[in-house]
């Protein structure tokens, strides 16, 4: 039995919102994620989008995570949440002493 391909079905409003984000958003990472989702909605397999459909190849799990986050939270689900990334090596108050 072959696994089923993940699909994304967008309303006209969602399609317009993702298109505007892809073309006009000031944050490049959101433009990339919107472009990936639009390609998936057009019928491309998420794995193909991840490996060959973007400027830089991504791990397929990354694109699947974007898809899941969009399905759960819409466009807001694609933003990077606070608390992510490397934490400071020392506190600014320690530097002042």
N, C-alpha and C positions, 0 to 999 in steps of 0.2 A: 504494500500500500504506500503510495507516495504522499509525503506531507503536503498539506494545503498551503498555498501562498497567502501571506498576510496581505490584506487589501485595506485601502482607506477610501471611504466614500464621503465626499465633501458636499455640503450644501453650497449654493451659489454664494452665499454670504461668507462661508468659511474659505472658499476658493479665492474670493476677492481679497479677503483679509490676508491670506498667505501670500498672494501675488503682490500685494502692497508691501508686505513685510520683506519679501524677497528683493524687491526693487528699491525700496526707499528707507528701510530701517537703518539707523546710524550704527548699530552693532553688527559687525560682520558675522559673528557666530549665529545670530538669529536669521540673517539673510541666507546663510548656508543651510540651516535646518529647515527653513521654509521651502527652499528649493528642493531639498531631498524629499520632503513630504509631498510636494506637488508632483514630482516624478513618480512617486509611489501611487498617488491618486490617479495618475494618467495610465497606470497599468504596469509600470516597471517593478520588478522584484526588489525588495529592500536589499537583498544581498548584492544584486547587480548595481544598484544605486551606490551602495557603500564602497564597492571595489572599483567601479569605473565611471560612476555618474556625477562625481563631484570634482572640484579642483584638485583636492588631495584625497587619496584613498583613506577610507576609515575602516575600522573593524566593523564587520556586519552587526555585532552585538550593540555597537554604539548607535547605529541607525535604527535598529529595533527598539532600543531604549528611547530614542527620540519619538518614535511612532507611538509607543506605549504612553509616554508622558503627554503627548498631544491628545491622545484618545481620552486620557484621564482628566487633563486640566486645560485643554485648548491651548491657545497661543501662550498664555501665562505659564503653562507647564513646561515650555521650552526654555525659559529664562534660567540663568545660573542662580542658584539660591545662595543667600548669605551663609557664611560659615564654611564655604567650599574653598579649597586651595590650601596653600602652605600657610601655616601660622607663623607669626613673628618669632624670631629666635630669642628676643628679649623684650621686656616691657619698656615703653618710652620713659616711664617714671624712673626706671633703674638707670637709664642713660644720663638723666639730669643730676644724679647724685655725685 
